[in-house]
């Protein structure tokens, strides 16, 4: 990607994320834009995003750019151990240029990452001052340090997304916050189910199924979750 294209992609992403401060927004779509932008404009292979519930305890996978990322992130959550989990708990970046050098640390994560073809991971906290709400996780198929400029860009994108989420939460009571997160989680469940339906129907992999679903949603100006529910309930045929 040329430097001009990279800058244009980052500018568009910042504009999209900033819209969360002034308008209603779909949190799942916003986070998907965040991970897609990082994958497209940074020197990384795939990206995942873990977000905590409003009480700050339980992490859930809210967005990812590939099935391989989803698998690795899910295993980290289940094991409650991994660089992305550490990043959330410490509120500091956890940078692992070569996963094979981690020794006995995070054995479940290391095995899953190797199986899915990842050799490096760079976990960026989603934080505002002392409050950390999740982690943005950059995966690479090769080992080695990530460019400092890419790390700064990823942190800036994560910061804007965090401000948007917390801005809305500041106007809501805790029970509404839980409903918001539960709604986002329910949306992800529907999206995963729809991906499975489309993958089976068209004999494609899960990543292609997601592209089909998202393309339909955008073409018809539907929320991603609404399109997914339509596919699962057989009201929408893609």
C-alpha positions as CSV (number, residue, x, y, z in Angstrom):
1,X,0.0,0.0,0.0
2,X,1.3,3.5,-0.9
3,X,1.8,6.1,1.7
4,X,-1.0,8.2,0.2
5,X,-3.5,5.3,0.3
6,X,-2.4,4.5,3.9
7,X,-3.0,8.1,5.0
8,X,-6.4,8.2,3.2
9,X,-7.4,4.9,4.9
10,X,-6.4,6.2,8.4
11,X,-8.2,9.6,7.8
12,X,-11.4,7.8,6.8
13,X,-11.2,5.5,9.8
14,X,-10.7,8.5,12.2
15,X,-13.7,10.2,10.6
16,X,-15.9,7.2,11.0
17,X,-14.9,6.6,14.6
18,X,-15.4,10.3,15.4
19,X,-19.0,10.0,14.2
20,X,-19.7,8.0,17.4
21,X,-19.4,11.3,19.3
22,X,-22.2,13.0,17.5
23,X,-24.6,10.4,16.2
24,X,-26.3,7.1,17.0
25,X,-24.1,4.2,15.9
26,X,-23.9,0.5,15.6
27,X,-21.1,-0.5,18.0
28,X,-20.5,-3.8,16.3
29,X,-20.1,-2.1,12.9
30,X,-17.9,0.6,14.4
31,X,-15.5,-2.0,16.0
32,X,-15.5,-4.0,12.7
33,X,-14.4,-0.8,10.9
34,X,-11.6,-0.4,13.4
35,X,-10.2,-3.9,13.0
36,X,-10.6,-3.8,9.2
37,X,-8.8,-0.5,8.9
38,X,-5.9,-1.8,11.1
39,X,-5.6,-4.9,8.9
40,X,-5.7,-2.9,5.7
41,X,-3.4,0.0,6.5
42,X,-0.9,-1.4,9.0
43,X,1.8,-4.0,8.5
44,X,-0.2,-6.8,10.1
45,X,-2.0,-10.0,8.9
46,X,-5.1,-10.0,11.0
47,X,-6.7,-8.1,13.9
48,X,-9.1,-9.0,16.8
49,X,-10.7,-6.9,19.4
50,X,-11.7,-7.9,23.0
51,X,-14.1,-5.7,24.9
52,X,-15.0,-6.0,28.6
53,X,-18.5,-5.9,30.0
54,X,-19.5,-2.6,31.7
55,X,-18.4,-4.0,35.1
56,X,-14.9,-4.5,33.7
57,X,-14.7,-8.2,34.5
58,X,-15.5,-10.5,31.5
59,X,-13.8,-10.1,28.1
60,X,-15.6,-11.0,24.9
61,X,-14.6,-11.1,21.3
62,X,-16.5,-8.2,19.6
63,X,-14.7,-8.0,16.2
64,X,-12.1,-9.9,14.1
65,X,-10.9,-9.9,10.6
66,X,-10.6,-13.6,10.1
67,X,-11.7,-17.0,11.4
68,X,-8.1,-17.7,12.4
69,X,-8.1,-14.6,14.6
70,X,-11.4,-15.5,16.1
71,X,-10.1,-19.0,17.1
72,X,-7.0,-17.6,18.8
73,X,-8.9,-14.9,20.6
74,X,-11.5,-17.3,21.8
75,X,-8.8,-19.7,23.2
76,X,-7.2,-16.8,25.1
77,X,-10.5,-15.8,26.7
78,X,-11.2,-19.4,27.7
79,X,-7.7,-19.9,29.2
80,X,-7.8,-16.4,30.7
81,X,-4.2,-16.0,29.6
82,X,-2.4,-14.5,26.7
83,X,-0.8,-11.3,25.6
84,X,-4.2,-9.7,24.8
85,X,-5.6,-10.7,28.2
86,X,-2.5,-9.3,29.9
87,X,-2.8,-6.1,27.9
88,X,-6.3,-5.6,29.2
89,X,-5.4,-6.3,32.8
90,X,-2.3,-4.1,32.9
91,X,-3.6,-1.3,30.7
92,X,-0.2,-1.3,28.8
93,X,0.8,-2.6,25.4
94,X,1.9,-6.2,25.3
95,X,4.3,-6.6,22.4
96,X,5.4,-10.1,21.3
97,X,7.5,-9.9,18.1
98,X,8.1,-13.7,18.2
99,X,5.6,-15.9,20.0
100,X,8.0,-18.8,19.9
101,X,10.3,-17.0,22.4
102,X,7.6,-16.8,25.2
103,X,8.7,-20.1,26.8
104,X,6.2,-21.6,29.1
105,X,4.1,-18.5,29.2
106,X,0.6,-18.7,27.7
107,X,0.9,-22.3,26.4
108,X,-2.7,-22.5,25.1
109,X,-2.3,-19.2,23.3
110,X,1.1,-20.1,21.8
111,X,-0.2,-23.5,20.5
112,X,-3.3,-21.9,19.0
113,X,-1.4,-19.0,17.4
114,X,1.1,-21.4,15.8
115,X,-1.7,-23.7,14.5
116,X,-3.4,-20.7,12.9
117,X,-0.2,-19.4,11.3
118,X,0.6,-16.4,13.6
119,X,4.2,-15.7,14.7
120,X,3.8,-12.3,16.3
121,X,1.2,-10.3,18.2
122,X,0.9,-6.7,19.4
123,X,-1.8,-6.0,21.9
124,X,-2.9,-2.4,22.3
125,X,-5.0,-1.3,25.3
126,X,-8.3,0.4,24.7
127,X,-8.1,2.9,27.6
128,X,-8.9,6.4,28.8
129,X,-6.8,7.6,31.7
130,X,-7.0,4.8,34.3
131,X,-9.9,2.9,32.7
132,X,-9.2,0.1,30.3
133,X,-12.2,-1.4,28.5
134,X,-10.6,-3.9,26.1
135,X,-7.7,-4.6,23.8
136,X,-7.0,-4.2,20.1
137,X,-4.8,-7.1,19.0
138,X,-2.6,-7.0,15.9
139,X,-1.4,-10.4,14.6
140,X,1.4,-11.1,12.1
141,X,2.2,-14.2,10.1
142,X,5.9,-13.3,10.4
143,X,8.1,-12.5,13.4
144,X,9.8,-9.2,14.1
145,X,9.1,-5.8,15.5
146,X,6.2,-3.8,14.3
147,X,7.0,-0.3,12.9
148,X,6.7,2.3,15.7
149,X,4.5,4.4,13.4
150,X,2.1,1.5,13.0
151,X,1.9,1.1,16.8
152,X,1.2,4.8,17.3
153,X,-1.5,4.7,14.6
154,X,-3.1,1.6,16.2
155,X,-3.1,3.2,19.6
156,X,-4.6,6.4,18.2
157,X,-7.4,4.5,16.5
158,X,-8.1,2.5,19.7
159,X,-8.2,5.7,21.7
160,X,-10.8,7.3,19.5
161,X,-12.9,4.2,19.6
162,X,-12.6,4.0,23.4
163,X,-13.7,7.7,23.8
164,X,-16.7,7.0,21.6
165,X,-17.8,4.0,23.6
166,X,-17.2,5.7,27.0
167,X,-18.9,8.9,25.7
168,X,-22.1,7.1,25.1
169,X,-21.8,5.0,28.3
170,X,-21.5,8.2,30.4
171,X,-25.1,9.0,29.6
172,X,-26.5,5.6,30.4
173,X,-27.3,3.8,33.6
174,X,-25.5,0.5,34.3
175,X,-28.5,-1.6,33.4
176,X,-28.7,0.0,30.0
177,X,-25.0,-0.5,29.6
178,X,-25.4,-4.2,30.2
179,X,-28.2,-4.2,27.6
180,X,-26.0,-2.5,25.1
181,X,-23.2,-5.0,25.5
182,X,-25.6,-8.0,25.6
183,X,-27.1,-6.6,22.4
184,X,-23.7,-6.5,20.8
185,X,-22.9,-10.0,21.9
186,X,-26.2,-11.3,20.6
187,X,-25.4,-9.6,17.3
188,X,-22.1,-11.4,17.1
189,X,-23.9,-14.7,17.8
190,X,-26.3,-14.0,14.9
191,X,-23.4,-13.0,12.6
192,X,-21.5,-16.2,13.4
193,X,-24.6,-18.3,12.7
194,X,-25.3,-16.4,9.4
195,X,-21.7,-17.0,8.4
196,X,-22.1,-20.7,8.9
197,X,-25.4,-20.7,6.9
198,X,-23.7,-18.9,4.0
199,X,-20.5,-20.9,4.1
200,X,-22.6,-24.1,3.9
201,X,-24.9,-22.8,1.2
202,X,-22.3,-21.5,-1.1
203,X,-19.4,-23.9,-0.2
204,X,-17.1,-21.0,0.8
205,X,-14.9,-20.4,3.9
206,X,-16.1,-18.4,6.8
207,X,-14.2,-15.3,5.8
208,X,-15.8,-15.2,2.4
209,X,-19.2,-15.8,4.0
210,X,-18.7,-12.8,6.2
211,X,-17.7,-10.6,3.2
212,X,-20.9,-11.7,1.5
213,X,-23.0,-10.9,4.5
214,X,-21.4,-7.5,5.1
215,X,-21.7,-6.7,1.4
216,X,-25.4,-7.4,1.4
217,X,-25.9,-5.3,4.6
218,X,-24.1,-2.3,3.1
219,X,-25.8,-2.6,-0.3
220,X,-29.2,-2.7,1.4
221,X,-28.4,-0.2,4.2
222,X,-29.1,-2.7,6.9
223,X,-27.4,-3.1,10.2
224,X,-25.1,-6.1,10.0
225,X,-26.9,-7.9,12.8
226,X,-30.3,-7.4,11.1
227,X,-29.0,-8.9,7.9
228,X,-27.5,-11.8,9.8
229,X,-30.8,-12.5,11.6
230,X,-32.6,-12.4,8.3
231,X,-30.3,-15.0,6.9
232,X,-30.6,-17.3,9.9
233,X,-34.4,-16.9,9.9
234,X,-34.5,-17.5,6.1
235,X,-36.1,-14.2,5.4
236,X,-33.1,-13.0,3.5
237,X,-31.5,-15.0,0.7
238,X,-27.9,-14.2,-0.3
